[in-house]
């Protein structure tokens, strides 16, 4: 048996998450389910993609990750399953697995077309319950992802460019970039929205006696972050997701 994680933008006030779990348990009554979060901003696929990246590899290998942030539900967008890093990912083909593709270039993706794994009738507004949950449950019992439908070579990605930029802003206002340690080897500073940032810290409260200014810190997701201790770097720098960064 594989563990199953759930990540959605459904919130917890409505029945949606509970219904997904019911669909899973109807197929695998012994399923071990973990909620990554259901508080992704509504229809914010990019936020879901980053959160999935930051969390998935803390789980045991062979975990099934069901990620549903799905503005295109009911449309012709494909339901897919992705095998990467010895994990399985189930969700809409809308870019939510972009960072998974970036982390494992040998990933395999399959278009889910075998409707025998769907909950019937399939609602055009709730594929989380009727497609992704039951497919994830089937995978957790050992169903081969290749048996669900044809392999695809062109899954949707959120971006084509890997230029340094802000990819996420957390609830504290910290700016998460897409800059890795390898990319930062030759640089010591970065320029964002006209502000040159060179100070680096090992933890947020380091050198707290000094006047706070934006500083660089390596975050838990493995990317370079920009922070202001006790404040919001996003507000300080008037920054938003997608802002470009220049390495110096």
C-alpha positions as CSV (number, residue, x, y, z in Angstrom):
1,X,0.0,0.0,0.0
2,X,1.1,3.5,-0.8
3,X,0.4,6.6,1.3
4,X,-1.8,9.3,-0.4
5,X,-1.4,13.0,0.0
6,X,-4.0,15.7,-1.0
7,X,-3.3,19.2,-2.1
8,X,-6.2,21.4,-3.3
9,X,-7.6,24.9,-3.3
10,X,-10.9,23.7,-1.9
11,X,-10.6,25.0,1.6
12,X,-12.3,23.1,4.4
13,X,-15.6,24.8,4.8
14,X,-17.4,22.8,2.1
15,X,-17.8,19.1,1.5
16,X,-15.2,18.8,-1.3
17,X,-12.2,17.4,0.6
18,X,-14.4,15.0,2.6
19,X,-16.0,13.7,-0.5
20,X,-12.6,13.1,-2.1
21,X,-11.5,11.1,1.0
22,X,-14.8,9.1,0.8
23,X,-14.1,8.2,-2.8
24,X,-10.6,7.1,-1.9
25,X,-11.8,4.9,1.1
26,X,-14.4,3.3,-1.1
27,X,-11.6,1.8,-3.2
28,X,-8.9,1.5,-0.6
29,X,-10.4,1.3,3.0
30,X,-6.9,1.0,4.4
31,X,-5.6,4.2,2.7
32,X,-3.3,6.4,4.8
33,X,-4.1,10.0,3.8
34,X,-2.2,13.2,4.6
35,X,-3.5,16.7,3.8
36,X,-0.6,18.8,2.5
37,X,-3.0,21.8,2.3
38,X,-6.4,22.8,1.0
39,X,-5.7,26.5,1.3
40,X,-4.0,27.2,-2.0
41,X,-5.4,30.5,-3.3
42,X,-8.4,29.7,-5.5
43,X,-7.4,28.6,-9.0
44,X,-3.7,29.6,-8.3
45,X,-2.0,26.7,-10.2
46,X,1.5,28.2,-9.7
47,X,1.1,28.4,-5.9
48,X,-0.1,24.8,-5.9
49,X,2.9,23.7,-8.1
50,X,5.4,25.3,-5.7
51,X,3.7,23.9,-2.6
52,X,3.7,20.4,-4.0
53,X,7.4,20.7,-4.8
54,X,8.3,21.9,-1.3
55,X,6.4,19.0,0.3
56,X,6.4,15.9,-1.8
57,X,9.9,14.5,-1.1
58,X,9.4,14.6,2.7
59,X,7.1,11.6,2.1
60,X,8.2,8.0,1.6
61,X,9.0,6.8,-1.9
62,X,6.0,5.3,-3.7
63,X,3.6,7.9,-2.2
64,X,0.7,9.0,-4.4
65,X,0.2,12.7,-4.5
66,X,-3.2,14.0,-5.6
67,X,-3.0,17.7,-6.5
68,X,-6.2,19.4,-7.7
69,X,-6.0,23.1,-8.5
70,X,-8.1,23.0,-11.6
71,X,-9.6,26.1,-13.2
72,X,-10.2,24.0,-16.4
73,X,-12.3,21.3,-14.8
74,X,-14.9,19.9,-17.2
75,X,-12.9,21.2,-20.3
76,X,-10.8,19.2,-22.7
77,X,-7.7,19.5,-20.4
78,X,-6.2,16.1,-19.8
79,X,-6.3,14.2,-16.5
80,X,-2.8,12.8,-16.0
81,X,-0.6,10.7,-13.8
82,X,3.1,11.4,-13.5
83,X,5.8,9.0,-12.3
84,X,8.9,10.8,-11.1
85,X,11.5,10.4,-8.3
86,X,9.8,7.1,-7.3
87,X,6.6,9.0,-6.5
88,X,3.3,9.2,-8.4
89,X,1.4,12.4,-9.0
90,X,-2.3,12.6,-10.1
91,X,-4.1,15.8,-11.3
92,X,-5.0,18.0,-14.2
93,X,-2.6,18.7,-17.0
94,X,-2.4,22.4,-16.4
95,X,1.2,22.9,-15.2
96,X,0.7,22.0,-11.6
97,X,3.5,19.4,-11.9
98,X,5.9,21.8,-13.7
99,X,8.5,21.7,-10.9
100,X,8.3,17.9,-10.7
101,X,9.3,17.8,-14.4
102,X,12.2,20.2,-13.7
103,X,13.5,18.0,-10.8
104,X,13.3,14.7,-12.7
105,X,13.9,15.0,-16.5
106,X,13.3,11.2,-16.8
107,X,9.7,11.5,-15.6
108,X,6.9,9.6,-17.3
109,X,3.4,11.1,-17.9
110,X,0.3,9.2,-18.9
111,X,-3.1,10.5,-20.1
112,X,-5.8,8.9,-17.9
113,X,-8.4,7.6,-20.3
114,X,-9.5,4.2,-18.8
115,X,-12.9,5.2,-17.4
116,X,-13.3,2.0,-15.4
117,X,-11.2,3.7,-12.7
118,X,-13.6,6.7,-12.5
119,X,-16.4,7.2,-10.1
120,X,-19.7,7.2,-12.1
121,X,-21.4,9.4,-13.1
122,X,-18.5,11.8,-13.6
123,X,-19.4,15.4,-12.7
124,X,-18.2,18.1,-15.0
125,X,-17.5,20.3,-12.0
126,X,-15.8,17.9,-9.5
127,X,-13.1,15.8,-11.1
128,X,-11.3,15.8,-7.8
129,X,-13.9,13.4,-6.4
130,X,-14.8,11.5,-9.6
131,X,-11.5,11.1,-11.4
132,X,-8.4,12.1,-9.4
133,X,-9.4,10.6,-6.0
134,X,-10.4,7.1,-7.4
135,X,-7.4,7.0,-9.7
136,X,-5.1,7.9,-6.8
137,X,-6.8,5.2,-4.7
138,X,-6.3,2.6,-7.4
139,X,-2.6,3.6,-7.8
140,X,-2.2,3.2,-4.0
141,X,-3.3,-0.4,-4.3
142,X,-0.6,-1.2,-6.9
143,X,-2.3,-0.4,-10.3
144,X,0.4,0.3,-12.9
145,X,0.1,4.0,-14.1
146,X,0.9,2.8,-17.7
147,X,-2.3,0.9,-17.6
148,X,-4.4,4.0,-17.2
149,X,-3.8,5.4,-20.7
150,X,-1.3,6.4,-23.3
151,X,2.1,8.0,-22.5
152,X,2.4,11.7,-23.3
153,X,5.5,13.6,-24.1
154,X,4.1,17.2,-24.0
155,X,2.6,17.9,-20.6
156,X,1.7,21.5,-19.9
157,X,4.3,23.6,-18.1
158,X,3.8,26.9,-16.4
159,X,6.9,28.4,-17.9
160,X,9.5,27.8,-20.6
161,X,12.1,30.3,-19.3
162,X,14.2,29.6,-16.3
163,X,15.4,33.2,-15.9
164,X,15.9,34.1,-12.2
165,X,12.6,35.3,-10.8
166,X,10.2,35.3,-7.8
167,X,8.2,32.1,-8.0
168,X,6.3,32.2,-4.6
169,X,5.5,34.6,-1.8
170,X,4.7,32.9,1.5
171,X,2.4,34.1,4.2
172,X,5.2,35.9,6.0
173,X,6.1,38.0,2.9
174,X,9.3,36.0,2.2
175,X,10.2,36.0,-1.5
176,X,11.1,32.6,-2.8
177,X,13.1,32.6,-6.0
178,X,13.9,29.8,-8.5
179,X,17.7,30.3,-7.8
180,X,19.5,27.2,-6.7
181,X,22.9,26.9,-5.0
182,X,24.6,25.9,-8.3
183,X,23.2,29.0,-10.0
184,X,24.4,31.3,-7.2
185,X,28.0,30.0,-7.1
186,X,29.4,32.8,-9.1
187,X,27.1,35.6,-7.8
188,X,27.2,37.4,-4.5
189,X,24.4,39.9,-4.9
190,X,21.1,40.2,-6.7
191,X,19.1,43.2,-8.0
192,X,15.3,43.2,-7.6
193,X,13.1,46.1,-8.4
194,X,16.0,48.5,-8.3
195,X,17.3,47.3,-4.9
196,X,20.7,45.7,-4.6
197,X,20.6,42.9,-2.0
198,X,23.9,41.5,-0.8
199,X,23.5,40.7,2.9
200,X,23.2,37.0,3.6
201,X,22.0,35.2,6.8
202,X,22.0,31.6,8.0
203,X,18.7,32.1,9.9
204,X,16.1,34.8,10.1
205,X,17.0,36.2,13.5
206,X,20.8,36.4,12.9
207,X,22.3,39.9,13.5
208,X,19.0,41.0,14.8
209,X,20.5,44.0,16.5
210,X,21.3,45.6,13.2
211,X,18.8,47.8,11.2
212,X,16.7,45.3,9.3
213,X,17.0,45.4,5.6
214,X,16.3,42.7,2.9
215,X,18.7,39.8,3.1
216,X,19.3,36.5,1.3
217,X,18.7,33.2,3.0
218,X,18.6,29.6,1.8
219,X,15.0,28.3,2.3
220,X,13.8,24.9,3.2
221,X,12.6,24.2,-0.3
222,X,16.2,24.5,-1.6
223,X,15.8,27.9,-3.2
224,X,17.3,31.3,-2.4
225,X,14.9,33.5,-0.6
226,X,14.7,37.2,0.2
227,X,13.5,38.1,3.6
228,X,13.1,41.0,6.1
229,X,13.4,39.9,9.7
230,X,10.1,40.7,11.5
231,X,8.6,42.2,8.3
232,X,7.5,41.5,4.8
233,X,10.1,41.5,2.0
234,X,7.2,41.6,-0.5
235,X,6.0,44.9,0.9
236,X,9.4,46.3,1.5
237,X,10.4,45.7,-2.1
238,X,7.0,46.1,-3.7
239,X,7.5,42.6,-5.2
240,X,5.2,40.1,-6.8
241,X,5.4,36.7,-8.2
242,X,7.1,36.7,-11.6
243,X,9.3,39.7,-10.9
244,X,12.7,39.2,-12.7
245,X,16.0,39.1,-10.8
246,X,19.4,40.0,-11.9
247,X,22.4,38.1,-10.5
248,X,25.5,40.2,-10.0
